[in-house]
Amino acid sequence: MCGIAGIVQFDPDAPVRSVDLERMARAMVHRGPDADGFHRSAGVGFAFRRLSIIDLAGGDQPISNEDGTVTVVFNGEIYNFRDLRATLEAKGHVFATHSDTETLVHGYEEWGERGLCERLRGMFAFAIHDAARRRVVLGRDRLGIKPLHLAEIDGGIAFASELKSLHALDGFARDVDPRSLLDVLVLGYVPAPRSIWRRVEKLPPGHLAVIEGGRVEVSRYWEAPFVERPIGMDEAADRIRALLDDAVRVRLVSEVPLGCFLSGGVDSSAVVAAMVDALGTSIDAVTVGFEDARFDERGAARSVAAHLGITPHEEVVESDPSVLDDVAKTFDEPHADPSDLPTWLLCRATRRHVTVALSGDGGDELFGGYRRYAFDRFENRIRAIVPGPLRRLLFGPLGGVLPKGDRLPRPLRAKTLVSNLARDPVEAYFRSVARIAPEEAERLLAPDLLRECDGWRTVERFREIDARRGLKDPLFRIRALDLETWLPDDILAKVDRASMAHSLEARVPILDHPLVEFASSLPSDLLIRGGRTKAVFKHALRRTIPDEILDRPKQGFDLPVAAWLDGPLRSELDALVHAGSPLEGTLDLARARTLLDEHRGGRRNRLAELWTILTLGRWTVTHREAQCVS
């Protein structure tokens, strides 16, 4: 696990300054505290920071082929590197190290960039310099577990694992993209390919970028198939269990202490159970708890641990809002997910015990675990019965007059249901994942910035994905949307930044691509059955995990946001919505004050809006401070 960065000049003979590469590397030292490395050639420069996991003695990067014409820097882990190495050695390639990184060099020589990526099993972001062909290839793993950003610079392209490394470049333009700000207000994050900066893009998951001849060509090499296969519950459960066991097994390779997160939820429990099968009960499982029982999962984690015969490391962490300063520095973009802070605290606690931790992320997206999936399915059954024009005629006006039920559970919000039935399926699902209603976000954004958005609506990103995929099954459609938006840009971005901030490698076995490809083919009736979510996944686990864990209500990894906003963060929030706020010119402060008054007066639940305002304010202050320092 590491950090990578670099500069590629469109003029292949233009020099790359070593001082720029050194600054880029220094900005991401947290991603790799063990070593650095650099590669400079005509028109190309790479920077690298290493967190040593495999081949501690010989795995320093950059790594080149036998004659030095192909050079790579790489962030991630390739779990099938030994098999790839054996194949490549049989074809005559000579290896100088025992690291997984070197398979990228020789694999590129043998199969080209697309053939290489199609053979890799793991999480990765890499840069390959092919000096003989005067080209640079950038690649990102299928699900977007590892990040990679591309920036336009004068005369070329810069790239980096984190925006911090791009900020280190002289003259880097911190020019906020208003459309991205609108996306943050609506979703709480910036969906790829855009970033918060106008001249920076994220390389999307499952994509390659080839820089050659003064041009950048981006292409897709993988996407989850979502082609239904006929299969029964028992057969599917057996196959899931076998694929998960294998995914965990290959992720146990490490030359440094390895453990796991244990929350007591279904997904982390499934991963820990597979680890126990492979390693026995002497594993380092880490559980964090909070003194506030509403957010404390230690009881459930203890039940799982007792059943599996392990003794987890328990740490009680204080959910202290002062830590938000550290979180704001960790995230280079505004990121308004309240679970950012507990994830950051979990990673800090885990790093005290291990250097590598297996995570349970991805199970909800693959196996239909979110309650919104069941709600969406119910809505689509009604859509299938009532034609679109009639739905709009009946439900559109009714949705407009029903009272809001912000403080009620979603099943009791008649206005939400009726309004969604008047919309098309993509728009309805988009609104179910939006933290702030898009029309409210537009009112909240400063008018000048809203005009610069030039009619952009965040839902269009969802429509682009849906139009390209053309999936008819409603559950296939929304899971595909989540795999390209919510999962990489909210969940995985959060885990990557929080773990790497503490020099901790987080591995995600449920997102092993053979398991993802199988799960994406499962009939929807196996995922949601009788109103129960994750039906087939839970069926696969019942021989291993107690029923009381599998069947207990889902608990989010959250914070006492309401108490904070009315307590220790009250004065900060007041300052953000009045004159002199760092958000002047970014938000319509009059509208922000209205939202705050509505919430404090008990007229509307505005927690999502207020938390986003707070997050955006902290990011703005942090960004300005960093800009002054640089």
Helices and strands as residue ranges (DSSP letters): E 2-9, H 18-26, G 29-31, E 35-41, E 44-50, E 63-64, E 70-78, H 81-90, H 102-119, E 122-130, E 135-140, E 149-153, E 156-160, H 163-167, H 178-187, E 200-202, E 207-212, E 215-220, H 233-250, E 258-261, H 266-279, E 284-289, G 293-295, H 298-308, E 313-316, G 321-323, H 324-330, H 340-351, E 356-358, H 363-367, H 371-385, H 388-401, G 410-412, H 414-421, H 425-433, H 438-444, H 447-452, H 459-469, H 474-484, H 486-486, I 487-492, H 493-500, E 505-507, G 509-511, H 513-519, H 524-527, H 535-541, H 547-550, H 561-565, H 570-576, H 589-600, H 607-629
